[in-house]
């Protein structure tokens, strides 16, 4: 399978979260094993939702006059999600692990993301560009139409 990707740039408004999650979901549902695994697709939805909420809430401090770029790349054995913003940066290693015995309101987003992805990389450049790169390893990804052509 040739790599395939989608990208969308959206306003930093909470109204875009559900449509972005739905777009990524529909894109991935065309691929095996996503089309056959509800747990996998649901975990990806959670990751996209949490990452986007974190950009809106923390990088942009809920300023809905900004933009965020969301890219999804599917390769033969992984899916890569990139969130690009020009807001406040942070160090993921400094975010404390939440106390699951006594959970507080909020503070679970990054922890949840880490539970469902295989790689998390965050870079902030001198130009103010922040890139959150999340990788989910998924062996034997096939586009549904690939099967029909064999």
OpenMM code with the backbone's topology and positions (N, CA, C; nanometers):
from openmm import Vec3, app, unit

residues = "UNK UNK UNK UNK UNK UNK UNK UNK UNK UNK UNK UNK UNK UNK UNK UNK UNK UNK UNK UNK UNK UNK UNK UNK UNK UNK UNK UNK UNK UNK UNK UNK UNK UNK UNK UNK UNK UNK UNK UNK UNK UNK UNK UNK UNK UNK UNK UNK UNK UNK UNK UNK UNK UNK UNK UNK UNK UNK UNK UNK UNK UNK UNK UNK UNK UNK UNK UNK UNK UNK UNK UNK UNK UNK UNK UNK UNK UNK UNK UNK UNK UNK UNK UNK UNK UNK UNK UNK UNK UNK UNK UNK UNK UNK UNK UNK UNK UNK UNK UNK UNK UNK UNK UNK UNK UNK UNK UNK UNK UNK UNK UNK UNK UNK UNK UNK UNK UNK UNK UNK UNK UNK UNK UNK UNK UNK UNK UNK UNK UNK UNK UNK UNK UNK UNK UNK UNK UNK UNK UNK UNK UNK UNK UNK UNK UNK UNK UNK UNK UNK".split()
positions = [
    Vec3(0.0842, -0.1183, 0.0000),
    Vec3(0.0000, 0.0000, 0.0000),
    Vec3(0.0881, 0.1237, 0.0000),
    Vec3(0.0523, 0.2178, -0.0815),
    Vec3(0.1198, 0.3471, -0.0844),
    Vec3(0.0718, 0.4292, 0.0345),
    Vec3(0.1626, 0.5088, 0.0932),
    Vec3(0.1224, 0.5963, 0.2033),
    Vec3(0.0114, 0.6896, 0.1558),
    Vec3(-0.0808, 0.7186, 0.2454),
    Vec3(-0.1913, 0.8084, 0.2135),
    Vec3(-0.2137, 0.8995, 0.3343),
    Vec3(-0.2529, 1.0242, 0.3086),
    Vec3(-0.2697, 1.1173, 0.4199),
    Vec3(-0.3850, 1.2134, 0.3944),
    Vec3(-0.4307, 1.2715, 0.5036),
    Vec3(-0.5251, 1.3821, 0.4968),
    Vec3(-0.4747, 1.4904, 0.5910),
    Vec3(-0.5029, 1.6133, 0.5559),
    Vec3(-0.4684, 1.7277, 0.6404),
    Vec3(-0.5862, 1.8221, 0.6420),
    Vec3(-0.6064, 1.8825, 0.7571),
    Vec3(-0.7123, 1.9816, 0.7688),
    Vec3(-0.6651, 2.0911, 0.8637),
    Vec3(-0.6884, 2.2149, 0.8244),
    Vec3(-0.6572, 2.3285, 0.9117),
    Vec3(-0.7907, 2.3847, 0.9583),
    Vec3(-0.8028, 2.3997, 1.0895),
    Vec3(-0.9296, 2.4449, 1.1455),
    Vec3(-0.9077, 2.5601, 1.2426),
    Vec3(-1.0159, 2.6341, 1.2656),
    Vec3(-1.0141, 2.7376, 1.3682),
    Vec3(-1.0073, 2.6721, 1.5053),
    Vec3(-0.9523, 2.7419, 1.5994),
    Vec3(-0.9408, 2.6889, 1.7354),
    Vec3(-1.0684, 2.7180, 1.8133),
    Vec3(-1.1721, 2.6514, 1.7720),
    Vec3(-1.3023, 2.6655, 1.8335),
    Vec3(-1.3501, 2.5260, 1.8705),
    Vec3(-1.4094, 2.5114, 1.9872),
    Vec3(-1.4541, 2.3790, 2.0313),
    Vec3(-1.5547, 2.3153, 1.9351),
    Vec3(-1.6204, 2.3966, 1.8537),
    Vec3(-1.7161, 2.3435, 1.7572),
    Vec3(-1.6500, 2.2556, 1.6514),
    Vec3(-1.5189, 2.2646, 1.6332),
    Vec3(-1.4512, 2.1857, 1.5302),
    Vec3(-1.4079, 2.0483, 1.5798),
    Vec3(-1.4117, 2.0251, 1.7103),
    Vec3(-1.3577, 1.9002, 1.7647),
    Vec3(-1.4313, 1.7782, 1.7105),
    Vec3(-1.5619, 1.7749, 1.7243),
    Vec3(-1.6373, 1.6572, 1.6785),
    Vec3(-1.6257, 1.6354, 1.5280),
    Vec3(-1.6348, 1.7402, 1.4451),
    Vec3(-1.6165, 1.7164, 1.3013),
    Vec3(-1.4767, 1.6645, 1.2650),
    Vec3(-1.3736, 1.7132, 1.3320),
    Vec3(-1.2376, 1.6647, 1.3046),
    Vec3(-1.2250, 1.5183, 1.3449),
    Vec3(-1.2749, 1.4834, 1.4629),
    Vec3(-1.2712, 1.3443, 1.5085),
    Vec3(-1.3484, 1.2560, 1.4102),
    Vec3(-1.4647, 1.3019, 1.3647),
    Vec3(-1.5452, 1.2243, 1.2696),
    Vec3(-1.4728, 1.2074, 1.1360),
    Vec3(-1.4048, 1.3114, 1.0903),
    Vec3(-1.3294, 1.3038, 0.9649),
    Vec3(-1.2196, 1.1978, 0.9734),
    Vec3(-1.1426, 1.2014, 1.0797),
    Vec3(-1.0350, 1.1037, 1.0970),
    Vec3(-1.0935, 0.9629, 1.1104),
    Vec3(-1.1998, 0.9510, 1.1837),
    Vec3(-1.2659, 0.8199, 1.2006),
    Vec3(-1.3085, 0.7628, 1.0655),
    Vec3(-1.3783, 0.8414, 0.9865),
    Vec3(-1.4258, 0.7943, 0.8562),
    Vec3(-1.3099, 0.7591, 0.7641),
    Vec3(-1.2038, 0.8361, 0.7701),
    Vec3(-1.0834, 0.8069, 0.6918),
    Vec3(-1.0266, 0.6714, 0.7318),
    Vec3(-1.0098, 0.6484, 0.8617),
    Vec3(-0.9492, 0.5242, 0.9102),
    Vec3(-1.0399, 0.4027, 0.8929),
    Vec3(-1.1710, 0.4229, 0.8965),
    Vec3(-1.2631, 0.3097, 0.8807),
    Vec3(-1.2539, 0.2457, 0.7422),
    Vec3(-1.1934, 0.3137, 0.6482),
    Vec3(-1.1732, 0.2568, 0.5151),
    Vec3(-1.0545, 0.1614, 0.5116),
    Vec3(-0.9840, 0.1519, 0.6222),
    Vec3(-0.8619, 0.0727, 0.6294),
    Vec3(-0.8798, -0.0469, 0.7204),
    Vec3(-0.8219, -0.1580, 0.6810),
    Vec3(-0.8134, -0.2700, 0.7733),
    Vec3(-0.6854, -0.2488, 0.8509),
    Vec3(-0.6780, -0.2696, 0.9789),
    Vec3(-0.7703, -0.3365, 1.0685),
    Vec3(-0.8679, -0.2431, 1.1402),
    Vec3(-0.8693, -0.1148, 1.1093),
    Vec3(-0.9591, -0.0221, 1.1787),
    Vec3(-1.1055, -0.0581, 1.1566),
    Vec3(-1.1387, -0.0999, 1.0350),
    Vec3(-1.2771, -0.1327, 1.0035),
    Vec3(-1.3251, -0.2575, 1.0768),
    Vec3(-1.2315, -0.3323, 1.1326),
    Vec3(-1.2663, -0.4572, 1.2008),
    Vec3(-1.2439, -0.4526, 1.3514),
    Vec3(-1.2084, -0.3356, 1.4039),
    Vec3(-1.1699, -0.3303, 1.5448),
    Vec3(-1.2250, -0.2038, 1.6101),
    Vec3(-1.3412, -0.2158, 1.6722),
    Vec3(-1.4044, -0.1001, 1.7372),
    Vec3(-1.3161, -0.0413, 1.8464),
    Vec3(-1.2496, -0.1258, 1.9229),
    Vec3(-1.1651, -0.0778, 2.0320),
    Vec3(-1.0515, 0.0107, 1.9779),
    Vec3(-0.9909, -0.0313, 1.8676),
    Vec3(-0.8816, 0.0459, 1.8071),
    Vec3(-0.9324, 0.1806, 1.7569),
    Vec3(-1.0417, 0.1811, 1.6835),
    Vec3(-1.0929, 0.3069, 1.6289),
    Vec3(-1.1410, 0.3992, 1.7404),
    Vec3(-1.2008, 0.3434, 1.8451),
    Vec3(-1.2448, 0.4260, 1.9582),
    Vec3(-1.1256, 0.4871, 2.0321),
    Vec3(-1.0175, 0.4125, 2.0456),
    Vec3(-0.8988, 0.4678, 2.1126),
    Vec3(-0.8377, 0.5802, 2.0297),
    Vec3(-0.8399, 0.5656, 1.8976),
    Vec3(-0.7881, 0.6719, 1.8105),
    Vec3(-0.8756, 0.7959, 1.8217),
    Vec3(-1.0060, 0.7779, 1.8265),
    Vec3(-1.0956, 0.8926, 1.8449),
    Vec3(-1.0639, 0.9672, 1.9741),
    Vec3(-1.0410, 0.8932, 2.0799),
    Vec3(-1.0072, 0.9539, 2.2087),
    Vec3(-0.8763, 1.0318, 2.1993),
    Vec3(-0.7775, 0.9746, 2.1348),
    Vec3(-0.6472, 1.0409, 2.1185),
    Vec3(-0.6628, 1.1715, 2.0412),
    Vec3(-0.7339, 1.1683, 1.9302),
    Vec3(-0.7541, 1.2893, 1.8488),
    Vec3(-0.8279, 1.3948, 1.9297),
    Vec3(-0.9325, 1.3546, 1.9974),
    Vec3(-1.0111, 1.4474, 2.0794),
    Vec3(-0.9244, 1.5115, 2.1870),
    Vec3(-0.8513, 1.4315, 2.2621),
    Vec3(-0.7692, 1.4840, 2.3720),
    Vec3(-0.6585, 1.5756, 2.3211),
    Vec3(-0.5927, 1.5368, 2.2129),
    Vec3(-0.4844, 1.6197, 2.1588),
    Vec3(-0.5387, 1.7545, 2.1114),
    Vec3(-0.6502, 1.7514, 2.0426),
    Vec3(-0.7088, 1.8758, 1.9923),
    Vec3(-0.7579, 1.9644, 2.1062),
    Vec3(-0.8215, 1.9064, 2.2058),
    Vec3(-0.8660, 1.9835, 2.3220),
    Vec3(-0.7459, 2.0477, 2.3918),
    Vec3(-0.6363, 1.9732, 2.4050),
    Vec3(-0.5172, 2.0289, 2.4699),
    Vec3(-0.4595, 2.1473, 2.3935),
    Vec3(-0.4578, 2.1389, 2.2611),
    Vec3(-0.4098, 2.2526, 2.1816),
    Vec3(-0.4998, 2.3727, 2.2047),
    Vec3(-0.6302, 2.3518, 2.1960),
    Vec3(-0.7240, 2.4629, 2.2114),
    Vec3(-0.7166, 2.5242, 2.3510),
    Vec3(-0.7129, 2.4380, 2.4514),
    Vec3(-0.7196, 2.4844, 2.5899),
    Vec3(-0.5863, 2.5399, 2.6413),
    Vec3(-0.4775, 2.4717, 2.6095),
    Vec3(-0.3488, 2.5089, 2.6686),
    Vec3(-0.2604, 2.5921, 2.5763),
    Vec3(-0.2425, 2.5499, 2.4520),
    Vec3(-0.1551, 2.6246, 2.3618),
    Vec3(-0.2145, 2.7607, 2.3280),
    Vec3(-0.3448, 2.7628, 2.3055),
    Vec3(-0.4105, 2.8875, 2.2660),
    Vec3(-0.4943, 2.9509, 2.3758),
    Vec3(-0.4957, 2.8909, 2.4940),
    Vec3(-0.5718, 2.9459, 2.6078),
    Vec3(-0.7144, 2.9802, 2.5680),
    Vec3(-0.7759, 2.8896, 2.4899),
    Vec3(-0.9151, 2.9017, 2.4445),
    Vec3(-0.9409, 3.0223, 2.3553),
    Vec3(-0.8360, 3.0765, 2.2926),
    Vec3(-0.8509, 3.1858, 2.1958),
    Vec3(-0.8967, 3.1237, 2.0644),
    Vec3(-1.0204, 3.1527, 2.0221),
    Vec3(-1.0725, 3.0889, 1.9022),
    Vec3(-1.0459, 3.1685, 1.7743),
    Vec3(-0.9469, 3.2556, 1.7782),
    Vec3(-0.9073, 3.3304, 1.6588),
    Vec3(-0.7764, 3.2782, 1.6006),
    Vec3(-0.7426, 3.1553, 1.6293),
    Vec3(-0.6168, 3.0955, 1.5846),
    Vec3(-0.6474, 2.9759, 1.4948),
    Vec3(-0.5420, 2.9133, 1.4465),
    Vec3(-0.5549, 2.7958, 1.3598),
    Vec3(-0.4731, 2.6806, 1.4161),
    Vec3(-0.5168, 2.5597, 1.3846),
    Vec3(-0.4407, 2.4390, 1.4153),
    Vec3(-0.4497, 2.3483, 1.2924),
    Vec3(-0.3376, 2.2882, 1.2591),
    Vec3(-0.3292, 2.1962, 1.1462),
    Vec3(-0.3241, 2.0544, 1.2010),
    Vec3(-0.4115, 1.9687, 1.1496),
    Vec3(-0.4143, 1.8284, 1.1908),
    Vec3(-0.3840, 1.7450, 1.0676),
    Vec3(-0.2811, 1.6619, 1.0782),
    Vec3(-0.2411, 1.5758, 0.9672),
    Vec3(-0.2473, 1.4302, 1.0126),
    Vec3(-0.2998, 1.3454, 0.9263),
    Vec3(-0.3041, 1.2024, 0.9518),
    Vec3(-0.2377, 1.1330, 0.8337),
    Vec3(-0.1324, 1.0571, 0.8629),
    Vec3(-0.0595, 0.9835, 0.7607),
    Vec3(-0.0705, 0.8349, 0.7911),
    Vec3(-0.1117, 0.7577, 0.6909),
    Vec3(-0.1210, 0.6130, 0.7056),
    Vec3(-0.0115, 0.5505, 0.6208),
    Vec3(0.0737, 0.4729, 0.6860),
    Vec3(0.1773, 0.3962, 0.6180),
    Vec3(0.1439, 0.2486, 0.6346),
    Vec3(0.2310, 0.1598, 0.5860),
    Vec3(0.1955, 0.0175, 0.5861),
    Vec3(0.1795, -0.0423, 0.7243),
    Vec3(0.2455, 0.0136, 0.8246),
    Vec3(0.2360, -0.0469, 0.9580),
    Vec3(0.2175, 0.0543, 1.0701),
    Vec3(0.1779, 0.1770, 1.0346),
    Vec3(0.1560, 0.2770, 1.1381),
    Vec3(0.0685, 0.3904, 1.0875),
    Vec3(0.0099, 0.4586, 1.1837),
    Vec3(-0.0648, 0.5808, 1.1556),
    Vec3(0.0009, 0.6914, 1.2369),
    Vec3(0.0288, 0.8024, 1.1708),
    Vec3(0.0945, 0.9153, 1.2356),
    Vec3(-0.0015, 1.0328, 1.2363),
    Vec3(-0.0194, 1.0900, 1.3540),
    Vec3(-0.1036, 1.2080, 1.3702),
    Vec3(-0.0137, 1.3237, 1.4115),
    Vec3(-0.0241, 1.4362, 1.3409),
    Vec3(0.0515, 1.5556, 1.3775),
    Vec3(-0.0459, 1.6697, 1.4016),
    Vec3(-0.0225, 1.7389, 1.5110),
    Vec3(-0.0994, 1.8578, 1.5462),
    Vec3(-0.0006, 1.9737, 1.5465),
    Vec3(-0.0240, 2.0709, 1.4607),
    Vec3(0.0674, 2.1842, 1.4474),
    Vec3(-0.0059, 2.3097, 1.4932),
    Vec3(0.0569, 2.3811, 1.5870),
    Vec3(-0.0011, 2.5067, 1.6343),
    Vec3(0.1096, 2.6095, 1.6511),
    Vec3(0.0697, 2.7324, 1.6750),
    Vec3(0.1630, 2.8431, 1.6961),
    Vec3(0.1307, 2.9123, 1.8281),
    Vec3(0.0921, 2.8317, 1.9262),
    Vec3(0.0555, 2.8830, 2.0575),
    Vec3(0.1671, 2.8651, 2.1582),
    Vec3(0.1293, 2.8617, 2.2845),
    Vec3(0.2252, 2.8404, 2.3924),
    Vec3(0.2796, 2.6982, 2.3855),
    Vec3(0.4075, 2.6833, 2.4115),
    Vec3(0.4679, 2.5504, 2.4091),
    Vec3(0.4691, 2.4902, 2.5491),
    Vec3(0.5023, 2.3622, 2.5565),
    Vec3(0.5120, 2.2949, 2.6853),
    Vec3(0.6097, 2.1786, 2.6720),
    Vec3(0.6480, 2.1224, 2.7829),
    Vec3(0.7358, 2.0063, 2.7846),
    Vec3(0.6543, 1.8880, 2.8367),
    Vec3(0.6232, 1.7907, 2.7512),
    Vec3(0.5412, 1.6775, 2.7955),
    Vec3(0.6018, 1.6012, 2.9127),
    Vec3(0.7336, 1.6043, 2.9253),
    Vec3(0.7992, 1.5321, 3.0348),
    Vec3(0.7749, 1.5993, 3.1704),
    Vec3(0.7357, 1.7260, 3.1689),
    Vec3(0.7082, 1.7982, 3.2935),
    Vec3(0.5625, 1.7873, 3.3386),
    Vec3(0.4788, 1.7275, 3.2548),
    Vec3(0.3379, 1.7102, 3.2914),
    Vec3(0.3304, 1.5930, 3.3889),
    Vec3(0.2810, 1.6177, 3.5100),
    Vec3(0.2787, 1.5101, 3.6099),
    Vec3(0.1788, 1.3997, 3.5751),
    Vec3(0.2125, 1.2800, 3.6166),
    Vec3(0.1204, 1.1672, 3.6035),
    Vec3(0.0047, 1.1908, 3.6995),
    Vec3(-0.1180, 1.1770, 3.6513),
    Vec3(-0.2324, 1.2028, 3.7404),
    Vec3(-0.2439, 1.0968, 3.8499),
    Vec3(-0.3008, 1.1378, 3.9603),
    Vec3(-0.3278, 1.0465, 4.0705),
    Vec3(-0.4611, 0.9777, 4.0404),
    Vec3(-0.4532, 0.8532, 3.9950),
    Vec3(-0.5749, 0.7816, 3.9570),
    Vec3(-0.6550, 0.7329, 4.0775),
    Vec3(-0.5908, 0.7315, 4.1930),
    Vec3(-0.6615, 0.6945, 4.3167),
    Vec3(-0.7553, 0.8066, 4.3605),
    Vec3(-0.7146, 0.9297, 4.3322),
    Vec3(-0.7926, 1.0472, 4.3696),
    Vec3(-0.7908, 1.1446, 4.2513),
    Vec3(-0.8607, 1.1097, 4.1426),
    Vec3(-0.8518, 1.1919, 4.0216),
    Vec3(-0.9118, 1.3312, 4.0406),
    Vec3(-0.8449, 1.4268, 3.9801),
    Vec3(-0.8930, 1.5648, 3.9820),
    Vec3(-0.9633, 1.5936, 3.8495),
    Vec3(-1.0351, 1.7024, 3.8461),
    Vec3(-1.0977, 1.7470, 3.7221),
    Vec3(-0.9872, 1.7892, 3.6260),
    Vec3(-0.9849, 1.7309, 3.5078),
    Vec3(-0.8825, 1.7642, 3.4099),
    Vec3(-0.7499, 1.6986, 3.4432),
    Vec3(-0.6521, 1.7228, 3.3572),
    Vec3(-0.5185, 1.6709, 3.3808),
    Vec3(-0.4957, 1.5285, 3.3344),
    Vec3(-0.5948, 1.4691, 3.2679),
    Vec3(-0.5804, 1.3311, 3.2214),
    Vec3(-0.5461, 1.3203, 3.0729),
    Vec3(-0.5571, 1.4295, 2.9986),
    Vec3(-0.5435, 1.4254, 2.8536),
    Vec3(-0.4149, 1.3631, 2.8039),
    Vec3(-0.3011, 1.4143, 2.8469),
    Vec3(-0.1730, 1.3619, 2.8009),
    Vec3(-0.1530, 1.2188, 2.8478),
    Vec3(-0.1954, 1.1892, 2.9696),
    Vec3(-0.1836, 1.0533, 3.0215),
    Vec3(-0.2659, 0.9572, 2.9358),
    Vec3(-0.3897, 0.9956, 2.9018),
    Vec3(-0.4740, 0.9117, 2.8172),
    Vec3(-0.4116, 0.8903, 2.6799),
    Vec3(-0.3605, 0.9967, 2.6223),
    Vec3(-0.2963, 0.9852, 2.4915),
    Vec3(-0.1832, 0.8827, 2.4977),
    Vec3(-0.1002, 0.8922, 2.6002),
    Vec3(0.0135, 0.7995, 2.6140),
    Vec3(-0.0317, 0.6541, 2.6281),
    Vec3(-0.1513, 0.6316, 2.6808),
    Vec3(-0.2008, 0.4948, 2.6974),
    Vec3(-0.2319, 0.4278, 2.5642),
    Vec3(-0.2611, 0.5079, 2.4626),
    Vec3(-0.3102, 0.4528, 2.3366),
    Vec3(-0.2177, 0.4704, 2.2168),
    Vec3(-0.1063, 0.5403, 2.2324),
    Vec3(-0.0126, 0.5544, 2.1212),
    Vec3(0.1194, 0.4865, 2.1559),
    Vec3(0.1946, 0.4551, 2.0521),
    Vec3(0.3234, 0.3893, 2.0706),
    Vec3(0.4386, 0.4885, 2.0790),
    Vec3(0.4212, 0.6044, 2.0203),
    Vec3(0.5241, 0.7088, 2.0253),
    Vec3(0.4574, 0.8449, 2.0418),
    Vec3(0.5203, 0.9293, 2.1205),
    Vec3(0.4759, 1.0670, 2.1379),
    Vec3(0.5997, 1.1542, 2.1301),
    Vec3(0.5977, 1.2485, 2.0382),
    Vec3(0.7102, 1.3396, 2.0221),
    Vec3(0.6546, 1.4817, 2.0127),
    Vec3(0.7172, 1.5733, 2.0838),
    Vec3(0.6729, 1.7128, 2.0817),
    Vec3(0.7937, 1.8012, 2.0569),
    Vec3(0.7800, 1.8894, 1.9611),
    Vec3(0.8879, 1.9837, 1.9304),
    Vec3(0.8303, 2.1244, 1.9221),
    Vec3(0.9081, 2.2180, 1.9720),
    Vec3(0.8722, 2.3590, 1.9628),
    Vec3(0.9902, 2.4314, 1.9001),
    Vec3(0.9639, 2.5020, 1.7914),
    Vec3(1.0717, 2.5702, 1.7204),
    Vec3(1.0826, 2.7165, 1.7572),
    Vec3(1.1921, 2.7787, 1.7164),
    Vec3(1.2133, 2.9206, 1.7463),
    Vec3(1.1131, 3.0115, 1.6746),
    Vec3(1.0480, 2.9588, 1.5711),
    Vec3(0.9481, 3.0370, 1.4980),
    Vec3(0.8113, 3.0322, 1.5656),
    Vec3(0.8035, 2.9664, 1.6824),
    Vec3(0.6775, 2.9563, 1.7554),
    Vec3(0.5894, 2.8421, 1.7112),
    Vec3(0.6397, 2.7597, 1.6197),
    Vec3(0.5634, 2.6457, 1.5677),
    Vec3(0.5833, 2.5261, 1.6595),
    Vec3(0.4724, 2.4698, 1.7056),
    Vec3(0.4739, 2.3516, 1.7917),
    Vec3(0.4177, 2.2336, 1.7136),
    Vec3(0.4835, 2.1182, 1.7256),
    Vec3(0.4368, 1.9986, 1.6566),
    Vec3(0.4278, 1.8835, 1.7563),
    Vec3(0.3073, 1.8329, 1.7723),
    Vec3(0.2841, 1.7125, 1.8516),
    Vec3(0.2671, 1.5993, 1.7514),
    Vec3(0.3561, 1.5010, 1.7591),
    Vec3(0.3544, 1.3871, 1.6673),
    Vec3(0.3232, 1.2610, 1.7469),
    Vec3(0.2159, 1.1935, 1.7076),
    Vec3(0.1714, 1.0723, 1.7751),
    Vec3(0.1720, 0.9573, 1.6747),
    Vec3(0.2275, 0.8436, 1.7147),
    Vec3(0.2364, 0.7281, 1.6256),
    Vec3(0.1665, 0.6091, 1.6893),
    Vec3(0.0799, 0.5475, 1.6116),
    Vec3(0.0145, 0.4236, 1.6518),
    Vec3(0.0587, 0.3148, 1.5547),
    Vec3(0.1272, 0.2137, 1.6068),
    Vec3(0.1714, 0.1002, 1.5250),
    Vec3(0.0529, 0.0087, 1.4998),
    Vec3(0.0280, -0.0194, 1.3728),
    Vec3(-0.0831, -0.1056, 1.3343),
    Vec3(-0.0343, -0.1907, 1.2166),
    Vec3(-0.0058, -0.3174, 1.2415),
    Vec3(0.0468, -0.4013, 1.1326),
    Vec3(-0.0579, -0.4302, 1.0252),
    Vec3(-0.0082, -0.4481, 0.9044),
    Vec3(-0.0900, -0.4940, 0.7909),
    Vec3(-0.2088, -0.4051, 0.7585),
    Vec3(-0.1839, -0.2756, 0.7481),
    Vec3(-0.2913, -0.1836, 0.7108),
    Vec3(-0.3191, -0.1989, 0.5611),
    Vec3(-0.4453, -0.2154, 0.5283),
    Vec3(-0.4883, -0.2262, 0.3891),
    Vec3(-0.6057, -0.1331, 0.3652),
    Vec3(-0.6030, -0.0649, 0.2521),
    Vec3(-0.7193, 0.0126, 0.2107),
    Vec3(-0.8243, -0.0872, 0.1648),
    Vec3(-0.9470, -0.0675, 0.2039),
    Vec3(-1.0549, -0.1624, 0.1732),
    Vec3(-1.0581, -0.1962, 0.0240),
    Vec3(-1.0377, -0.1003, -0.0632),
    Vec3(-1.0439, -0.1272, -0.2071),
    Vec3(-0.9242, -0.2087, -0.2553),
    Vec3(-0.8120, -0.2110, -0.1799),
    Vec3(-0.6965, -0.2927, -0.2180),
    Vec3(-0.7343, -0.4391, -0.2287),
    Vec3(-0.8203, -0.4839, -0.1382),
    Vec3(-0.8640, -0.6237, -0.1398),
    Vec3(-0.9367, -0.6568, -0.2684),
    Vec3(-1.0215, -0.5652, -0.3125),
    Vec3(-1.1028, -0.5896, -0.4317),
    Vec3(-1.0176, -0.6012, -0.5569),
    Vec3(-0.8998, -0.5398, -0.5578),
    Vec3(-0.8150, -0.5372, -0.6761),
    Vec3(-0.7217, -0.6578, -0.6837),
    Vec3(-0.7115, -0.7349, -0.5777),
    Vec3(-0.6220, -0.8513, -0.5787),
    Vec3(-0.6766, -0.9648, -0.6614),
] * unit.nanometer
topology = app.Topology()
chain = topology.addChain("A")
for resn in residues:
    res = topology.addResidue(resn, chain)
    for name in ("N", "CA", "C"):
        topology.addAtom(name, app.Element.getBySymbol(name[0]), res)
